[in-house]
Amino acid sequence: MPLAYEPVQQTRGPATLNWLRHFFMDRLTSPGRVLFVAGVLVTAASAITLAAKMYFVFCSLASIALLSLPLARLARVPLKVDLHLTSRATCGATTKAVIQVANPTRRTAVDLGFALDGLPAQLLAEPLMTDPLGPGEKRELTFQVELKRRGYYQIRGVRQETWFPFGVWRDLYLHKQPHTLLVYPRFSPLTNLDMPVGRRYQPGGVALSSHIGDSTEFLGVRDFRPGDSIRNIHWKSWGRVGQPVVKEFQEEFFCKIALVLDTFLPQGSGETYRDDFESILSMAAAIADHLSQTEYIVDLFAAGPDLYTLEAGRNLAHLDNVLDVLACLEPSFEEPFERVAPVLTEHLSTITTVVFIMLDWDEARERMVRVVGDHGPAVKTILVRKTSATLDPASAEQPIVILTPEQVAQGVDDL
């Protein structure tokens, strides 16, 4: 079934707490927060004393607050802002978000700043401050966005800020320009991949499997036979020999690889096995990247509560599709393999090799690997785990490659 991309949501608490956070962190500047705390203390002191000086301080702070709100709103200049952001990036990297700012008015925008709106905690980008922007002036600014975690994110737009006149209150205006960002798993390219493969014919040829417009190989021409397609008639040869002649093609044979991911995490494990899960996604990305540079065709099967399948095709064109799925996968908290095995079996008639990337090794997983092997494809099993597996992988019928999350993070050259 297709994988539905769900954006990573920011954690939200009670509405009152959200409003207080927005007021204190987004609306008040650093000096404004200091004055706010001072105002609270002065208000409390004024309630228990009749000293005139205390009331004078209170009135002064109240005047600054009351003047800041309308003056900051009046100082806002309606600017034109365009956001340019890549749609795909890799976890751990830093990507650029470029905004082009233009002032179409006759006023000068002062005390001006910009921030990306809707950034979750997994993406970090410092707000930008800029010099006054005069009438008709244009400027380009660049955010450095740190990508802390894999996922699918939605950014609402660009927030225009001004803290005129006293620098204590921040007036905000949102330029709505929704953008989506897929953050791929972090991975290191493989130098060598030992893949047990055979050759199996895929009905319909490479063109049907890859869906990228490849054609079968042209061998020559031959006499027309009943049942031949009229589209294959070679008109020049017909005119030369005086009888129908058709073009003859040869379909290609190729190796088709199935990449099966184990996404099961125990209930209540929290972040205990999260490194294991992220590591299998990184390993899958590295394998897909390596195979994309060959003539192999890669199909992705993500074994979660359901079986998500992606028949990606071959060559570099399919790699983004595989990485898109890996960016969005989340762990499953139910054992999936009893249901996965029959569905996977339906695809085995055209698959040359199945690569399993496991989070554990137990009877269910061992049984699934055995069933796949009995249907003919070669099998390669990779186990990524920081603790001991349920069963000893050394007792498996075929060798299992065992890796730790630390090894995957450092980069695996040979697999």
C-alpha positions as CSV (number, residue, x, y, z in Angstrom):
1,M,0.0,0.0,0.0
2,P,1.2,3.6,-0.6
3,L,2.8,5.4,2.2
4,A,1.0,8.6,3.3
5,Y,3.4,11.4,4.2
6,E,2.4,12.9,7.6
7,P,4.3,16.0,8.7
8,V,6.1,16.1,12.0
9,Q,3.9,18.1,14.4
10,Q,5.2,20.4,17.1
11,T,4.3,19.3,20.6
12,R,1.4,21.4,21.9
13,G,0.4,21.8,25.5
14,P,-2.7,23.6,27.0
15,A,-3.9,26.7,25.1
16,T,-3.1,29.0,28.0
17,L,0.5,27.8,28.3
18,N,0.9,28.1,24.5
19,W,-0.4,31.7,24.6
20,L,2.0,32.5,27.5
21,R,4.9,31.0,25.7
22,H,4.1,32.9,22.5
23,F,3.7,36.1,24.4
24,F,6.9,35.7,26.5
25,M,9.2,34.2,23.8
26,D,7.9,35.5,20.5
27,R,6.3,38.8,21.3
28,L,8.7,40.1,23.9
29,T,12.4,40.8,23.0
30,S,15.2,40.0,25.5
31,P,15.0,43.6,27.0
32,G,11.2,43.3,27.0
33,R,11.3,40.1,29.0
34,V,13.5,41.9,31.6
35,L,11.1,44.8,31.8
36,F,8.2,42.4,32.0
37,V,9.7,40.6,35.0
38,A,10.6,44.0,36.6
39,G,7.0,45.2,36.0
40,V,5.6,42.2,37.8
41,L,7.9,42.8,40.8
42,V,7.1,46.5,40.9
43,T,3.4,45.7,40.7
44,A,3.7,43.3,43.6
45,A,5.7,45.9,45.6
46,S,3.2,48.7,44.8
47,A,0.4,46.6,46.3
48,I,2.1,46.6,49.7
49,T,3.7,50.1,49.9
50,L,2.5,53.6,49.5
51,A,5.9,55.0,48.4
52,A,5.5,57.5,45.6
53,K,8.7,56.4,43.9
54,M,7.3,52.9,43.4
55,Y,4.2,54.2,41.7
56,F,6.4,56.4,39.5
57,V,8.4,53.4,38.4
58,F,5.2,51.4,37.8
59,C,3.7,54.2,35.7
60,S,6.9,54.5,33.6
61,L,6.9,50.8,32.8
62,A,3.2,50.8,32.0
63,S,3.7,53.8,29.6
64,I,6.5,52.0,27.7
65,A,4.3,49.0,27.3
66,L,1.2,50.9,26.2
67,L,3.2,53.0,23.7
68,S,5.2,50.0,22.3
69,L,2.2,48.1,21.0
70,P,0.5,50.7,18.7
71,L,3.8,52.3,17.6
72,A,5.3,49.0,16.6
73,R,2.1,48.2,14.6
74,L,2.2,51.6,12.9
75,A,5.9,51.1,12.0
76,R,5.2,47.8,10.2
77,V,5.9,48.2,6.4
78,P,4.1,45.8,4.1
79,L,7.1,44.2,2.4
80,K,7.1,41.6,-0.4
81,V,8.9,38.4,0.7
82,D,9.6,35.3,-1.4
83,L,10.9,32.1,0.3
84,H,13.1,29.6,-1.6
85,L,13.8,26.3,0.1
86,T,15.0,22.9,-1.1
87,S,12.4,20.1,-0.9
88,R,14.9,17.4,0.1
89,A,17.9,17.3,2.4
90,T,19.9,14.8,4.5
91,C,19.7,14.6,8.3
92,G,22.8,16.1,10.1
93,A,23.4,18.5,7.2
94,T,22.7,22.2,7.0
95,T,20.6,23.5,4.2
96,K,19.9,27.0,3.0
97,A,16.6,28.9,3.0
98,V,16.8,32.0,0.9
99,I,14.3,34.9,1.2
100,Q,14.1,37.8,-1.3
101,V,12.8,40.9,0.3
102,A,11.5,44.0,-1.5
103,N,10.0,47.2,-0.2
104,P,7.3,48.4,-2.7
105,T,6.2,51.3,-0.5
106,R,7.5,54.9,0.1
107,R,8.4,54.2,3.7
108,T,11.6,52.9,5.2
109,A,11.3,49.6,7.2
110,V,13.4,50.0,10.4
111,D,14.3,47.6,13.2
112,L,13.7,44.8,10.8
113,G,14.0,41.0,11.3
114,F,12.8,37.8,9.7
115,A,12.3,34.2,11.0
116,L,11.0,30.9,9.5
117,D,7.6,30.2,10.9
118,G,6.4,26.8,12.0
119,L,9.8,25.2,12.5
120,P,9.6,22.2,14.7
121,A,12.2,21.5,17.4
122,Q,14.0,19.1,15.0
123,L,14.9,22.0,12.6
124,L,17.0,24.9,13.9
125,A,17.3,28.3,12.1
126,E,18.4,31.5,13.8
127,P,16.2,34.6,13.1
128,L,17.9,37.2,10.8
129,M,18.2,40.9,11.5
130,T,18.9,43.3,8.7
131,D,19.6,47.0,8.1
132,P,16.7,49.4,7.3
133,L,15.2,48.8,3.9
134,G,14.4,51.9,2.0
135,P,11.7,52.6,-0.6
136,G,12.1,50.4,-3.7
137,E,15.1,48.6,-2.2
138,K,15.6,44.8,-2.6
139,R,17.6,42.5,-0.5
140,E,18.4,38.7,-0.3
141,L,18.9,37.0,3.1
142,T,19.9,33.4,3.8
143,F,18.9,31.2,6.8
144,Q,21.1,28.3,7.7
145,V,18.7,25.5,8.7
146,E,20.2,22.7,10.8
147,L,18.5,19.3,10.2
148,K,18.6,17.4,13.5
149,R,16.2,14.6,12.7
150,R,14.8,12.7,9.7
151,G,11.2,13.3,8.8
152,Y,8.6,15.2,6.7
153,Y,8.2,18.8,7.8
154,Q,5.9,21.7,6.8
155,I,7.0,25.3,7.1
156,R,4.2,27.8,7.1
157,G,6.2,30.8,5.7
158,V,8.3,33.7,6.8
159,R,7.7,35.9,9.8
160,Q,8.4,39.6,9.4
161,E,9.4,41.3,12.7
162,T,9.9,44.8,13.9
163,W,10.7,46.0,17.5
164,F,10.4,49.7,16.9
165,P,10.4,52.0,18.9
166,F,11.8,50.9,22.2
167,G,13.1,47.4,21.3
168,V,10.9,45.7,23.9
169,W,7.8,44.5,21.9
170,R,8.0,42.5,18.7
171,D,5.4,43.2,16.0
172,L,4.8,40.1,13.8
173,Y,3.4,39.6,10.4
174,L,3.3,36.2,8.7
175,H,4.0,35.9,4.9
176,K,2.2,32.6,4.2
177,Q,4.3,30.6,1.9
178,P,3.9,26.9,2.8
179,H,6.9,24.7,2.0
180,T,7.5,21.0,2.6
181,L,10.8,19.5,3.5
182,L,11.8,15.9,3.4
183,V,14.8,15.1,5.6
184,Y,16.5,11.9,4.5
185,P,18.2,9.4,6.9
186,R,21.9,10.2,7.4
187,F,24.0,7.5,5.6
188,S,27.6,6.9,4.4
189,P,28.0,5.5,0.8
190,L,29.1,1.9,0.6
191,T,32.3,1.1,-1.1
192,N,31.5,-2.6,-1.7
193,L,28.3,-4.6,-1.4
194,D,28.5,-8.4,-1.5
195,M,25.1,-9.3,-3.1
196,P,24.2,-12.9,-3.7
197,V,22.3,-12.6,-7.0
198,G,21.0,-14.7,-9.9
199,R,19.3,-13.6,-13.1
200,R,15.5,-13.8,-13.5
201,Y,13.4,-12.6,-16.3
202,Q,10.9,-9.9,-15.5
203,P,7.8,-10.1,-17.8
204,G,7.4,-6.9,-19.9
205,G,11.1,-6.1,-19.9
206,V,13.0,-3.3,-18.3
207,A,10.8,-0.6,-19.7
208,L,7.8,-2.0,-17.9
209,S,9.6,-2.4,-14.6
210,S,11.4,0.9,-14.4
211,H,8.6,3.1,-15.8
212,I,11.3,5.6,-17.0
213,G,11.0,5.1,-20.7
214,D,13.8,2.6,-21.4
215,S,13.3,0.5,-24.6
216,T,14.2,-3.0,-25.5
217,E,17.2,-3.6,-27.6
218,F,16.8,-3.4,-31.5
219,L,18.3,-6.5,-33.1
220,G,17.3,-6.1,-36.8
221,V,14.4,-6.9,-39.1
222,R,12.6,-10.1,-40.3
223,D,9.6,-11.1,-42.4
224,F,6.2,-10.2,-41.1
225,R,4.4,-13.0,-39.2
226,P,0.7,-13.2,-38.3
227,G,0.1,-11.5,-34.9
228,D,3.0,-9.0,-35.3
229,S,2.1,-5.4,-34.4
230,I,1.7,-3.0,-37.3
231,R,3.6,-0.4,-35.2
232,N,6.7,-2.5,-35.7
233,I,6.6,-2.5,-39.5
234,H,9.9,-1.3,-41.0
235,W,8.5,0.7,-43.9
236,K,11.8,1.4,-45.7
237,S,12.7,-2.3,-45.8
238,W,9.2,-3.2,-47.0
239,G,9.6,-0.7,-49.9
240,R,13.0,-2.2,-50.7
241,V,12.1,-5.9,-50.7
242,G,8.5,-5.6,-51.7
243,Q,7.0,-7.5,-48.8
244,P,6.1,-6.7,-45.2
245,V,9.1,-6.5,-42.8
246,V,9.0,-5.9,-39.1
247,K,11.6,-4.7,-36.6
248,E,12.8,-7.3,-34.1
249,F,13.6,-6.6,-30.5
250,Q,15.1,-8.5,-27.6
251,E,13.9,-7.9,-24.1
252,E,16.6,-7.6,-21.5
253,F,17.2,-9.7,-18.4
254,F,18.0,-8.0,-15.2
255,C,18.4,-8.5,-11.4
256,K,15.6,-7.3,-9.2
257,I,16.4,-6.7,-5.5
258,A,13.8,-6.6,-2.7
259,L,14.8,-4.5,0.3
260,V,12.7,-5.5,3.4
261,L,12.8,-3.4,6.5
262,D,11.9,-4.5,10.0
263,T,10.2,-1.5,11.8
264,F,9.0,-3.3,15.0
265,L,9.8,-1.8,18.4
266,P,8.6,-3.2,21.7
267,Q,5.7,-1.4,23.4
268,G,6.8,1.1,25.9
269,S,10.4,1.1,24.6
270,G,10.3,4.9,24.1
271,E,13.7,6.0,22.8
272,T,15.5,2.9,24.0
273,Y,15.7,1.3,20.6
274,R,15.2,4.5,18.5
275,D,18.9,4.4,17.5
276,D,18.4,0.9,16.2
277,F,15.5,2.0,14.1
278,E,17.2,5.0,12.7
279,S,20.2,2.9,11.9
280,I,18.3,0.4,9.8
281,L,16.9,3.3,7.8
282,S,20.4,4.7,7.3
283,M,21.6,1.2,6.2
284,A,18.7,0.9,3.8
285,A,19.5,4.3,2.3
286,A,23.2,3.3,1.8
287,I,22.2,0.1,0.1
288,A,19.7,1.8,-2.2
289,D,22.3,4.4,-3.0
290,H,24.9,1.8,-3.9
291,L,22.4,-0.2,-6.0
292,S,21.2,2.9,-7.8
293,Q,24.6,3.2,-9.5
294,T,24.3,-0.3,-11.0
295,E,21.8,-2.0,-13.3
296,Y,19.9,-3.6,-10.5
297,I,16.2,-2.8,-9.9
298,V,15.3,-2.1,-6.3
299,D,11.9,-2.7,-4.7
300,L,11.3,-1.4,-1.2
301,F,9.2,-3.3,1.4
302,A,8.8,-1.6,4.7
303,A,7.5,-4.2,7.2
304,G,5.5,-2.2,9.7
305,P,1.9,-2.8,10.9
306,D,1.2,-3.0,7.1
307,L,3.5,-3.8,4.2
308,Y,4.4,-0.6,2.4
309,T,5.7,-1.3,-1.1
310,L,7.6,0.9,-3.5
311,E,8.5,-0.5,-7.0
312,A,11.1,2.1,-7.6
313,G,12.7,1.1,-10.9
314,R,16.4,1.3,-11.8
315,N,19.2,3.8,-12.2
316,L,19.6,7.0,-10.3
317,A,16.0,8.2,-11.1
318,H,14.5,5.9,-8.4
319,L,16.8,6.8,-5.5
320,D,14.8,9.9,-4.4
321,N,11.6,7.8,-4.3
322,V,13.2,5.3,-2.0
323,L,14.7,8.0,0.2
324,D,11.3,9.8,0.3
325,V,9.8,6.7,1.9
326,L,12.7,6.2,4.3
327,A,12.3,9.8,5.4
328,C,8.7,9.2,6.5
329,L,8.7,5.7,8.1
330,E,7.8,5.4,11.7
331,P,8.2,2.4,14.0
332,S,5.5,-0.2,14.4
333,F,4.6,-1.4,17.9
334,E,2.9,-4.6,16.7
335,E,4.6,-7.8,15.5
336,P,4.1,-7.6,11.7
337,F,5.8,-10.6,10.1
338,E,3.0,-13.1,10.3
339,R,1.0,-10.9,7.9
340,V,4.0,-9.7,5.9
341,A,5.2,-13.0,4.8
342,P,2.2,-13.9,2.5
343,V,2.2,-10.5,0.9
344,L,5.9,-10.6,0.2
345,T,5.6,-14.1,-1.2
346,E,3.3,-12.8,-4.0
347,H,6.2,-10.7,-5.3
348,L,8.9,-13.4,-5.1
349,S,8.4,-14.8,-8.7
350,T,10.2,-11.8,-10.2
351,I,12.7,-11.1,-7.4
352,T,16.3,-12.3,-7.6
353,T,17.5,-11.3,-4.2
354,V,15.9,-10.3,-0.9
355,V,17.8,-8.2,1.5
356,F,16.4,-8.2,5.1
357,I,17.4,-5.4,7.5
358,M,16.3,-6.6,10.9
359,L,16.0,-5.0,14.4
360,D,15.9,-8.4,16.1
361,W,16.4,-12.1,15.4
362,D,13.7,-14.4,16.7
363,E,11.6,-17.4,15.5
364,A,9.2,-15.3,13.4
365,R,12.0,-13.5,11.5
366,E,13.9,-16.8,11.1
367,R,10.8,-18.4,9.7
368,M,10.2,-15.6,7.3
369,V,13.7,-15.7,5.9
370,R,13.4,-19.5,5.5
371,V,10.1,-19.1,3.6
372,V,11.6,-16.5,1.2
373,G,14.7,-18.7,0.6
374,D,12.5,-21.7,-0.2
375,H,10.9,-19.8,-3.0
376,G,14.1,-19.4,-4.9
377,P,15.6,-15.9,-4.3
378,A,19.0,-15.5,-2.7
379,V,18.8,-14.0,0.8
380,K,21.0,-11.5,2.6
381,T,20.2,-10.7,6.2
382,I,21.6,-7.7,8.2
383,L,20.9,-7.3,11.9
384,V,21.3,-3.8,13.4
385,R,21.0,-3.9,17.2
386,K,22.9,-2.5,20.2
387,T,21.9,-5.3,22.6
388,S,21.7,-9.1,22.3
389,A,19.1,-10.5,20.0
390,T,16.3,-12.8,21.1
391,L,18.0,-15.8,19.3
392,D,21.6,-16.2,18.7
393,P,22.3,-15.1,15.0
394,A,25.2,-17.5,14.9
395,S,22.7,-20.4,14.8
396,A,21.0,-19.2,11.6
397,E,21.1,-21.3,8.5
398,Q,22.8,-18.6,6.5
399,P,25.4,-16.1,7.8
400,I,23.9,-12.8,9.2
401,V,25.8,-9.5,9.0
402,I,25.6,-8.0,12.5
403,L,26.1,-4.3,13.0
404,T,25.6,-1.8,15.9
405,P,24.1,1.7,15.6
406,E,27.5,3.1,16.3
407,Q,29.1,1.2,13.4
408,V,26.3,2.4,11.1
409,A,26.8,6.0,12.3
410,Q,30.5,5.8,11.7
411,G,30.0,4.4,8.2
412,V,30.2,0.9,6.8
413,D,32.5,0.5,3.8
414,D,32.0,-3.1,3.0
415,L,28.8,-5.1,3.5
